[in-house]
Amino acid sequence: MREYRILSVIIPAFLAFAIFYPVLAAAQSLKENNEILFEQLQRVHGLSDKQMDSIRTIFRESGYVGQGNPAITKHPITPQG
């Protein structure tokens, strides 16, 4: 009976990890990709730190603005393309 109770905790915990880990990993990759984008925007367009803070705020407050899901998105005119 005790083994059943242990399995009833371990199996759902494992499933939750398996389901949510890719989402968490993609979120970190998206944040990293956005930082690269911000650096490129500032360098290429000569934007000030204040302008970059405004752009970062837009991205942060939006919750979904970005460059797509980095796990599946391929940009043809980038180093990864």
N, C-alpha and C positions, 0 to 999 in steps of 0.2 A: 504493500500500500504506500509506503514511504517513497519507493522508486517512482510510482505513478505521480505523486505530488511533485517530485523533483522534475520529472519530464514535463509536467504540465506548466512549469515555470520556464524551463530551458527552451522548449520548442517555440513558444510564442516570442520569447526574447530573441532567439535566433532569426525567426521570420521577420520581426520588426527591424532588426539590424539589416537583414538582406534587402528589405524593401526600401528603407530610408537611407542607407549608405550611398547609393548612386546619386540620390538627390542632393545630399550634403556635399559630396565630392564635386558634382557639377556646379553647385552654388559657389564653391571656393574657386573653381576654374573660371567661372563667369566673372567673379570679382577680380581675379588676376588678369583676365583678358581685358576687362574694362580699364584697369590701371594702365595697361600697355596702350590702349586707345587714348586715354587722357594724356599720357606722356607724348604720344605722337601728335595729337591735336595741338598741344601747347607748343611743341617744337616747330611744326610745319606752319602753323598759322600765327605764331608769335603772340599767343594769348597770355595775358597777365595771370598772376596767381589768383587775383580776385575773380576774374572771368572763369578760371578753372574751378574755383570753389562753387560758383553758380552752377556750372555744368554738373559737377559731382552731386550737388544738392538735387538737381532735377532727376538724375539717375537714382539716387538714394530714396527720394520720396515717391518715385513712381512705383517701385516694386517689381516692374517687369521690363523697363527699358534696358536694352543691352544689344549685344551683337548676335543674339540667338543662342541656342543650346550648344555649348562648345563641344559636347560629346558627339553631335551629329552634323553640325554646321561646318561647311567648307567654304571659305572665301577665296575665290579664284585669283584675286589680285593681292595676296598677302604672302608672307614667308611660308605659311603652312600650305598654301594652295599649290 
